[in-house]
Amino acid sequence: MLRYLADSEGREDMREAAEKIKKAYNMALSDGEKTRDLGGNLKTEDFAKVLIQNILKI
């Protein structure tokens, strides 16, 4: 959604934010950090915390 908004409004800052979120998500999955629906044991709030930590690393 954020990438769509970036494209439709021509906002590079939104595009960069979308890319960071995607990278953080992929980092979490590759580290085995998953919610229950993906075969893991994290609650949504815990997964969100992992994403935030990963975004800060990027």
N, C-alpha and C positions, 0 to 999 in steps of 0.2 A: 504494500500500500504506500509506504513512504517513497519507494522508488518511483511508483506511478505519479505521485504528487510532484516529485522532483522533475520528472520528465515533462509533465504537463505545465509546470510553472517555471521550468528552466532554472531550478534552484540547485546549485552545486553543493551547498551546505547540506541539503536534504539527501542528496545522492551519497555524500560521504558518510552521513549518519546511517543510512540504510546499509552501506557496505560494512561499516563497523559492527552493526547488529548481526549481519549475516556471518561475518568472521567469528564473532563471539559465540554464536549459536553452533557453528561448525566445530569450534574449539571445544565447547562443552560436550558435544556428542562424541568427538574423538577421544576425549578424556573419560568417557563412560558415564558422564553426568546426564541422566535421562529421567524424565517423568514416567509415571506408571504406564501411561498409554503407549510409551515407546519402549517398554520393557525394563524400565528402571524403577527406582523406589523414591525419587524426590517428589515432594509436593510442588505445586506451581510456584509458590512463594520462594521455596528454596532454589528452584531452577532459575527464577528471576534474579536471585542474589548471585548465582554463579555467572549469569550473563553480565551483570553489572561489573563483577570482578574482572571478567574477561575483557570487557570494553575498556576498562581502565588500564589494562595491560597493552592494548593496541596503540 
